Amino acid sequence: MKTEILVIGGTGKTGRRVVEQLQNKGIEPRVGSRNASPSFDWDQKDTWIHALAGIEQMYVTYYPDLAVPGAKKSIESLTYLAKELGVKKMVLLSGKGEAEAEACEKIVMDSGLDYTIVRASWFNQNWSESFFLDPILSGEVALPMSDVLIPFVDANDIAEVAATVLLNDSYNGKIIEVTGPELITFKEIINIISKTSNRNLNFYDITLEQYIEGMKKMQIPNDVVWLIEYLFSHVLTNPKNQQVATDIEDVLGRKATTFLEYAKKTAKTGIWSQVKIK
Ligand SMILES: NC(=O)c1ccc[n+]([C@@H]2O[C@H](COP(=O)([O-])OP(=O)(O)OC[C@H]3O[C@@H](n4cnc5c(N)ncnc54)[C@H](OP(=O)(O)O)[C@@H]3O)[C@@H](O)[C@H]2O)c1
């Protein structure tokens, strides 16, 4: 089939899986990535026009997060360009309980394009493909807010929902909330990963201040520290984020993946067994 669907962030946690979902349906989408041809770079607007040329539907993930300064302007410019170029529909990946992300959603919703908003809670894959992996590998996990209840969601479920709504116009104009099927704490997660990966993980409950201090000592870049502090202080603690939604089941006709199911599958890949020397 012709490549009329663009997946921006098509090599990332959800985008890569959306590409696979579409390929399984016999559709070869265009991958939006700095390494693709044509390339797409959020920081180089002149790349956008080539990546969007001839596209009818697009799945948009912003990098690193819709909460960062500049994201709203970029989403505004991209949406405007998409409309100019005749794109018909945009599916935007957004974050649950993030005021900045909701401002980006509004731009898309008011654009006149057909749209579906996929509004996600924190991803399971943060533990295997993102910033929570390193502490797991070191065996020492120190996190604040260890008892906050979070409906962690699986990136495979998000991708299946995104691919479904991209291809089905009955979801136009809707906000689909994608969460896992249960509320779970960091403490419980570390227990599950310890058991499924057969590792002896130590968990330490620390304050947000200690967590930030630790990241600075590790010379993690300031903008990343800012984002993680923002996510913990504004997103994690937002009561809107501590609720389970049934939209995954409604769209896919099956239950959302539990953290235990994700952990069993992920442990088998060996990713959590590559122990780092401290
Ligand atoms: N993680 C969570 O728990 C969570 C929860 C709710 C919402 N979200 C939202 O999810 C979105 C991220 O989606 P994701 O996790 O699927 O993606 P991701 O894995 O964070 O993103 C990686 C993708 O971004 C691309 N990328 C990086 N820098 C880029 C640049 N300068 N220009 C163009 N592309 C660039 C990478 O492509 P190349 O390196 O190949 O160029 C890759 O495809 C964010 O907007 C965030 O707000 C995340």
The ligand as a MOL file (V3000), in Angstrom:
LIG
                    3D

  0  0  0     0  0            999 V3000
M  V30 BEGIN CTAB
M  V30 COUNTS 48 52 0 0 0
M  V30 BEGIN ATOM
M  V30 1 N 7.0210 7.9270 28.8800 0
M  V30 2 C 5.8720 8.1080 29.4680 0
M  V30 3 O 5.5950 7.5370 30.5190 0
M  V30 4 C 4.8390 9.0160 28.8310 0
M  V30 5 C 3.5710 9.0980 29.4170 0
M  V30 6 C 2.5820 9.9050 28.7970 0
M  V30 7 C 2.8970 10.6050 27.6400 0
M  V30 8 N 4.1470 10.5080 27.1030 0 CHG=1
M  V30 9 C 4.4470 11.2740 25.8900 0
M  V30 10 O 5.0050 10.4260 24.9280 0
M  V30 11 C 5.7360 11.2190 23.9930 0
M  V30 12 C 6.9430 10.4430 23.5670 0
M  V30 13 O 6.5030 9.2870 22.9150 0
M  V30 14 P 7.3440 7.9530 22.9060 0
M  V30 15 O 7.6920 7.6070 24.3240 0
M  V30 16 O 6.6310 6.9850 22.0610 0 CHG=-1
M  V30 17 O 8.6570 8.4110 22.1710 0
M  V30 18 P 10.1620 8.3190 22.6980 0
M  V30 19 O 10.5650 6.9070 22.7830 0
M  V30 20 O 10.3310 9.2000 23.8990 0
M  V30 21 O 10.8320 9.1320 21.5480 0
M  V30 22 C 11.8490 8.7330 20.7610 0
M  V30 23 C 11.4850 9.1710 19.3250 0
M  V30 24 O 11.6720 10.5770 19.2140 0
M  V30 25 C 12.4880 10.8040 18.0880 0
M  V30 26 N 13.2680 12.0290 18.2740 0
M  V30 27 C 14.1260 12.3460 19.2730 0
M  V30 28 N 14.6060 13.5900 19.0740 0
M  V30 29 C 14.0280 14.0540 17.9300 0
M  V30 30 C 14.1210 15.2670 17.1920 0
M  V30 31 N 14.9040 16.2810 17.5690 0
M  V30 32 N 13.3960 15.3920 16.0640 0
M  V30 33 C 12.6070 14.3710 15.6370 0
M  V30 34 N 12.4660 13.2110 16.2830 0
M  V30 35 C 13.1720 13.0560 17.4140 0
M  V30 36 C 13.3540 9.5670 17.9820 0
M  V30 37 O 13.7140 9.4190 16.6440 0
M  V30 38 P 15.2090 9.4010 16.1000 0
M  V30 39 O 16.1380 9.3190 17.2930 0
M  V30 40 O 15.2200 8.1740 15.2430 0
M  V30 41 O 15.3210 10.6810 15.3430 0
M  V30 42 C 12.3630 8.4840 18.3750 0
M  V30 43 O 11.5920 8.0750 17.2610 0
M  V30 44 C 6.0660 12.5390 24.6940 0
M  V30 45 O 5.4180 13.6070 24.0730 0
M  V30 46 C 5.5180 12.3430 26.0940 0
M  V30 47 O 4.9110 13.5230 26.5600 0
M  V30 48 C 5.1140 9.7230 27.6530 0
M  V30 END ATOM
M  V30 BEGIN BOND
M  V30 1 1 1 2
M  V30 2 2 2 3
M  V30 3 1 2 4
M  V30 4 1 4 5
M  V30 5 2 4 48
M  V30 6 2 5 6
M  V30 7 1 6 7
M  V30 8 2 7 8
M  V30 9 1 8 9
M  V30 10 1 8 48
M  V30 11 1 9 10
M  V30 12 1 9 46
M  V30 13 1 10 11
M  V30 14 1 11 12
M  V30 15 1 11 44
M  V30 16 1 12 13
M  V30 17 1 13 14
M  V30 18 2 14 15
M  V30 19 1 14 16
M  V30 20 1 14 17
M  V30 21 1 17 18
M  V30 22 2 18 19
M  V30 23 1 18 20
M  V30 24 1 18 21
M  V30 25 1 21 22
M  V30 26 1 22 23
M  V30 27 1 23 24
M  V30 28 1 23 42
M  V30 29 1 24 25
M  V30 30 1 25 26
M  V30 31 1 25 36
M  V30 32 1 26 27
M  V30 33 1 26 35
M  V30 34 2 27 28
M  V30 35 1 28 29
M  V30 36 1 29 30
M  V30 37 2 29 35
M  V30 38 1 30 31
M  V30 39 2 30 32
M  V30 40 1 32 33
M  V30 41 2 33 34
M  V30 42 1 34 35
M  V30 43 1 36 37
M  V30 44 1 36 42
M  V30 45 1 37 38
M  V30 46 2 38 39
M  V30 47 1 38 40
M  V30 48 1 38 41
M  V30 49 1 42 43
M  V30 50 1 44 45
M  V30 51 1 44 46
M  V30 52 1 46 47
M  V30 END BOND
M  V30 END CTAB
M  END
